[in-house]
Amino acid sequence: MTGYGKADAEYQGKKIHVEVKSLNSKALDLSTRIAPIYREKEMEIRKTISTALERGKVDFSIWVEKAVAEAGATINPDVVASYKRQIETISRALGLHAPEDADLWQTIIRLPELTQTSAVEELTDEEWTVAREAIDRALAALVDFRRQEGEALAVKFNKNIDTIEALLKSIEPFEESRVQKIRQRLEERLAELRGVDYDKNRLEQELIYYIEKLDINEEKQRLTNHLNYFRETMQNGTGQGKKLGFIAQEMGREINTTGSKSNQAEMQNIVVKMKDELEQIKEQVLNVM
C-alpha cells in the first residue's frame, strides 16, 4: 500500500527530520538515506522498518539540520559546490529542468556530509533515544495512512461484492424462462418437418440432456461461496492480500463458466457486468497487504 509518514525532533540545537514513503510491492524493498551520525544504527533502523511495514517499496530518510552558529561546525562549500554541479549535470543529461535555487538548496541540505566539524561527532544514547522516537512516530504515521487507505478499499470491495451478488440473482428469471424457450424452439423446428412423427418421450430426454449441459446451479453456488469467503477474509486482519487475489481468481473462473453456458443475450450482458466488477477488485487487491 502507498503511505507517507514524517516526524521531527530537536536535540541540543539539532533538528532531526525523518521521512518514510512506501509504494505497493509484493515484498519489502527498502532504500535508506541515513545521516552519518546514525549509520551505526542502520541495522536497527532496517529491522524496525521491516517489522512495522512488512512489505512495500519503502524510501526512508533521516537527516540532521544543525544551527550554523554551532561551535566547531560549518557548511562545507566544496561539498555544496560538488552536489550542485552533479545535480545540474544529471539534469542536462536526462533533459530535465534544472531546479530553482531555492529548491536546489532544499535538496542539497538533505544530502550527507554537508557540514564539516573540527571534532569527531559521536552518537550518545540520549540523542539516539530522541531520533528513535522520531522514527517510530514517522512509521506510525505511515501505518495510519495505510490503515485509512485499507478501510477505503474495504468499502470499495464490499460494494463490488454486493453488486456481483445482486447481478447473480438477477440471472435467475432468465435462467428459468430459457427452459420453456428451448422447448418451444425445438417443437417449432420439429413442426416444420411436416409428415414426420417423433417420439415425445425421446424429445423430453433430449431436452433434459440439453438443459443439464447449460445448467449453472453449481457455478452459482460456488460463486456465492467465494463471495462470502472474500468477505470473511477481509475481516481477518493484515497479510490477506495474496489470499484475496486467489479468491478473486476462483470467482473469475465461475463467472467465465457461467458466461460460456449463458445462451441468452440478457444473461451474457449480466455476466459482462460481473466481469467488470471483478476486474475492479483484481486491480485494487494488489494494493492490499
C-alpha positions, 0 to 999 in steps of 0.5 A: 500500500502507498503511505507517507509518514514524517516526524521531527525532533530537536536535540541540543540545537539539532533538528532531526527530520525523518521521512518514510514513503512506501509504494505497493510491492509484493515484498519489502524493498527498502532504500535508506538515506541515513545521516552519518551520525546514525549509520551505526544504527542502520541495522536497527533502523532496517529491522524496525522498518521491516517489522512495522511495514512488512512489505512495500517499496519503502524510501526512508530518510533521516537527516540532521539540520544543525544551527550554523552558529554551532561551535566547531561546525560549518557548511562545507562549500566544496561539498555544496559546490560538488552536489550542485554541479552533479545535480545540474549535470544529471539534469542536462543529461536526462533533459530535465529542468534544472531546479530553482535555487531555492529548491536546489538548496532544499535538496542539497541540505538533505544530502550527507556530509554537508557540514564539516566539524573540527571534532569527531561527532559521536552518537550518545544514547540520549540523542539516539533515544530522541531520533528513535522516537522520531522514527517510530512516530514517522512509521506510525504515521505511515501505518495510519495512512495505510490503515485509512487507505485499507478501510477505503478499499474495504468499502470499495470491495464490499460494494463490488461484492454486493453488486456481483451478488445482486447481478447473480440473482438477477440471472435467475428469471432468465435462467428459468424462462430459457427452459420453456424457450428451448422447448418451444424452439425445438417443437417449432423446428420439429413442426416444420418437418411436416409428415414426420412423427417423433417420439415425445418421450425421446424429445423430453430426454433430449431436452433434459440432456440439453438443459443439464449441459447449460445448467449453472446451479453449481457455478452459482453456488460456488460463486456465492461461496467465494463471495462470502469467503472474500468477505470473511477474509477481509475481516481477518486482519493484515497479510490477506492480500495474496489470499484475496487475489486467489479468491478473486481468481476462483470467482473469475473462473465461475463467472467465465463458466457461467458466461460460456453456458449463458445462451441468452443475450440478457444473461451474457450482458449480466455476466459482462457486468460481473466481469467488470466488477471483478476486474475492479477488485483484481486491480485494487487487491494488489494494493492490499497487504 
